[in-house]
C-alpha cells in the first residue's frame, strides 16, 4: 500500500526522463563492480569478555562448497590470523588433525555444540573454534567475482556454551583488477578475527 501511494505521488509530479533512468542504472552497475559487499550476522546475545590466553583448537571447517579443501584452507587462515594478533594459545594444526583422525571425528559432526565441546575436553583445551565454509569460489555474471562466506563459533569445552559466533560473507574488490578468491578469504578472515578480538579482555 505504501509503495502504491508513493508511485501515485511520483506520477503527479511527472515521470523521470528515460535517459535519466538509463544513466542511473549504469552508475549503479559501475558502483556495484567497484564495491566490496558484505553481510554479517552476529550472535544475538552480546558475548561476555573473553580471556585472550585461552587454550583454543581451531579445527578444519566443514566444507559446504564445491571448492576442494575450502574448510581446511579457511581454518589455516583463521589460525594464522589469530597467531599474528597474539590471540589465544593455539593447538598446533598437524597435532590437531592427527587427534581428529585418531578419534574418528568428522568435522561435519562438530556443527553439534556438544560434539565440539566433547572434542575440546579430549584435546584438553578451553575452547574449540568450529564452523563452516558456505561460499568459496567465483560467482558468475557480467563479471566473475570471488565470493567467500564463513560461519564461525567458539565453543567452551567445559560447558558447551557458545562464547562467540559470527557469519560473514564478502565479494571481491575492484572493477578493473579482480581479487582472487584467496585474497577475498584472507580479507574476510582478518575482519572476523578483528571482531573476535574486540570481545577479549585487555590486561
SVG drawing of the C-alpha trace seen along z (x, -y; Angstrom):
<svg xmlns="http://www.w3.org/2000/svg" viewBox="-2 -18 54 61">
<polyline fill="none" stroke="black" stroke-width="0.4" points="0.0,0.0 2.8,-2.4 4.5,-1.7 1.4,-2.3 0.8,-5.7 4.4,-6.7 4.0,-5.7 0.9,-7.8 2.7,-10.8 5.5,-10.4 3.0,-10.3 1.6,-13.6 4.9,-15.3 5.9,-13.9 7.8,-10.8 11.6,-10.8 13.0,-11.1 14.1,-7.7 17.7,-8.8 17.9,-9.6 16.9,-6.1 19.4,-4.6 22.2,-6.8 21.2,-5.9 21.2,-2.1 24.6,-2.4 26.0,-4.2 24.6,-1.5 26.3,1.2 29.6,-0.6 29.4,-1.1 28.5,2.5 31.6,3.6 33.8,1.4 32.1,2.2 33.0,4.8 29.7,6.0 29.4,7.9 26.8,9.4 27.4,10.0 25.1,11.6 26.5,12.0 25.1,14.0 22.0,12.2 23.3,12.3 26.3,10.0 29.1,12.3 30.9,11.8 34.5,10.6 36.9,13.5 40.3,14.3 42.9,13.8 45.0,16.6 42.5,19.4 43.8,22.6 42.0,22.9 41.9,25.5 40.9,24.4 39.5,27.4 39.1,27.7 35.8,26.1 33.0,28.0 33.2,27.5 29.7,26.8 31.1,25.8 32.5,27.5 35.9,25.9 38.4,28.7 39.7,28.4 38.0,25.0 37.4,25.9 41.0,26.7 42.2,23.6 39.8,21.3 40.9,22.9 44.5,22.3 43.8,18.7 42.0,18.3 44.8,19.9 47.4,17.8 45.5,14.6 44.9,15.5 48.6,16.2 49.6,13.0 47.4,11.0 48.6,12.9 45.1,14.1 44.7,17.4 47.2,20.2 46.6,22.3 46.9,26.1 49.3,26.9 47.5,27.8 49.2,31.1 48.7,32.5 45.1,31.4 44.4,33.2 46.1,36.3 43.9,36.2 40.8,35.8 41.8,38.9 42.6,40.9 39.2,40.0 37.5,40.7 35.6,37.4 34.1,35.9 34.2,32.1 30.6,32.1 29.7,33.6 31.2,30.6 28.2,28.5 26.5,30.0 27.6,28.0 28.0,30.9 30.3,32.7 32.6,29.7 32.7,29.4 33.5,33.2 36.4,32.7 37.7,29.8 37.7,31.9 39.5,34.7 42.1,32.3 42.4,30.7 41.8,27.2 39.5,24.4 37.6,23.9 37.2,25.1 36.7,22.9 34.4,24.6 32.3,23.6 31.7,24.0 32.5,22.5 29.3,21.7 30.8,20.0 34.3,20.2 34.7,19.6 33.5,17.3 30.0,16.1 29.1,15.9 27.5,12.9 28.6,9.8 31.9,10.0 33.2,13.2 33.8,12.1 35.2,14.1 32.8,14.7 33.6,16.2 31.2,17.0 32.3,18.2 30.5,19.2 32.5,19.4 31.6,20.4 33.9,20.5 32.6,23.3 33.6,23.7 34.9,27.2 33.7,27.4 30.1,26.2 29.4,26.4 28.4,22.7 28.9,20.7 31.3,18.0 31.2,16.1 29.7,16.6 29.6,14.8 28.7,15.3 30.3,13.1 30.5,13.1 32.3,10.9 32.7,10.5 35.9,9.4 37.1,5.8 38.0,3.9 36.5,3.3 39.4,3.4 41.6,5.6 39.7,8.6 40.6,10.1 41.4,13.8 39.2,15.9 42.1,16.5 42.7,12.7 39.0,12.2 39.1,15.0 42.2,13.5 40.5,10.1 37.3,11.7 39.2,13.7 41.1,10.6 37.8,8.7 36.2,11.6 39.2,12.1 39.3,8.4 35.7,8.7 36.5,11.6 39.5,9.6 37.2,6.8 35.5,9.1 38.7,10.1 39.6,8.7 42.5,6.3 45.2,6.8"/>
</svg>
